[in-house]
Amino acid sequence: MAKMIHSMIRVLDEGRSVDFYSKVLGLTVADRVEFETFALIYMSNAETGFELELTINKGRTASYDLGNGYGHLAVSVDEVAVEHERLTKAGLNPGKLVELNRDGKLFGLFFFITDPDGYKIEILQRHGRFQ
């Protein structure tokens, strides 16, 4: 059986991205692996063993083209409205809080936030299938 262990994104500025993911998701650097032309930064928190891998390609200055195939990362939190307020107060400009209903019942309560490189992150209330 396969086990999901990490998702990788390419970022331009290591410090800016580490700061963003620390503030928004409470991630800390679990490991940093240096290579001649790139570096890998693994970020995680105590909630899960799943990690976010930031890849820094040395010498790159142009933004990455995210294309039309990338969707988003998703995380769940206990109180999505509290997180929305916290990130708003921090000046991080989260999107609007959205309630999605299906068959008259709450399916999802969420908002999106965009990281410094343009990647979308969905912040979901822990509910139903979004634990």
C-alpha positions in Angstrom: 0.0 0.0 0.0 1.4 3.4 -1.0 1.8 6.1 1.7 1.7 9.8 0.7 4.8 11.4 2.2 5.3 14.8 0.6 4.4 17.2 -2.2 7.0 19.4 -3.9 6.7 22.9 -5.2 9.5 25.1 -6.8 10.0 28.5 -5.2 12.2 31.4 -5.9 13.1 32.8 -2.5 13.7 30.3 0.3 13.4 32.8 3.2 10.2 34.3 1.9 8.6 30.8 1.4 9.7 29.4 4.7 8.3 32.5 6.4 5.0 32.2 4.6 4.5 28.5 5.3 5.5 29.0 8.9 3.0 31.8 9.4 0.1 30.3 7.5 0.4 26.6 8.2 2.6 26.4 11.3 5.2 24.4 9.3 8.9 24.3 10.4 11.9 23.2 8.5 12.4 19.5 9.2 15.4 19.1 6.9 17.4 21.0 4.4 19.5 19.1 1.8 22.0 21.1 -0.3 23.1 20.1 -3.8 25.3 21.9 -6.3 22.5 23.4 -8.4 19.5 23.2 -6.1 18.4 22.8 -2.5 15.5 20.8 -1.0 13.8 22.2 2.1 11.3 19.8 3.9 8.7 21.5 6.1 6.3 19.8 8.4 4.4 20.1 11.7 3.2 17.8 14.5 -0.2 17.3 13.0 0.9 14.8 10.3 3.9 13.0 8.9 3.2 14.5 5.4 5.7 17.1 4.3 5.9 20.0 1.9 9.1 20.0 -0.1 10.3 23.4 -1.3 12.8 23.1 -4.2 15.1 26.1 -4.8 16.9 26.0 -8.1 20.1 28.1 -7.6 20.5 31.1 -9.9 16.9 31.1 -11.0 15.4 34.6 -11.0 12.3 34.2 -13.3 8.9 33.2 -11.7 7.8 29.7 -12.5 4.9 29.2 -14.9 2.3 27.3 -12.9 0.4 26.4 -16.1 -3.1 25.2 -16.0 -2.6 21.7 -14.6 -1.7 22.6 -11.0 -4.7 22.8 -8.6 -3.9 23.4 -4.9 -2.6 22.0 -1.6 -5.3 21.5 1.0 -5.1 21.5 4.8 -7.7 21.1 7.5 -8.0 23.2 10.7 -10.3 23.0 13.7 -11.7 26.5 13.3 -11.5 27.9 9.8 -13.1 31.3 10.7 -10.4 31.8 13.4 -7.6 31.0 10.9 -9.2 33.3 8.3 -9.3 36.2 10.9 -5.7 35.5 12.0 -4.3 35.5 8.4 -6.3 38.6 7.6 -4.9 40.4 10.7 -1.4 39.3 9.6 -1.9 41.1 6.2 -1.7 37.8 4.2 -4.9 38.5 2.2 -6.9 35.2 2.4 -9.8 34.8 0.0 -13.4 35.0 1.2 -14.7 32.3 3.5 -17.0 30.0 1.4 -19.7 27.6 2.6 -20.4 24.8 0.1 -23.6 22.8 0.7 -24.9 19.7 -1.0 -28.3 18.2 -0.6 -29.1 20.8 2.1 -26.1 19.8 4.3 -22.7 21.4 4.8 -20.1 19.8 2.5 -17.2 22.2 3.1 -16.3 25.5 4.8 -13.1 26.9 3.4 -11.0 29.7 1.9 -8.0 29.9 -0.3 -4.7 31.8 0.3 -1.9 32.2 -2.3 1.7 31.8 -1.4 4.5 34.1 -2.6 5.1 32.1 -5.8 1.4 31.9 -6.8 0.5 28.5 -5.4 -3.0 28.1 -4.0 -3.7 26.6 -0.6 -7.1 25.6 0.5 -7.8 25.9 4.2 -10.8 23.7 5.2 -12.8 23.4 8.4 -12.4 19.8 9.8 -15.7 18.3 8.9 -17.1 15.3 7.2 -14.4 13.9 4.7 -12.0 16.8 5.5 -10.4 15.6 8.6 
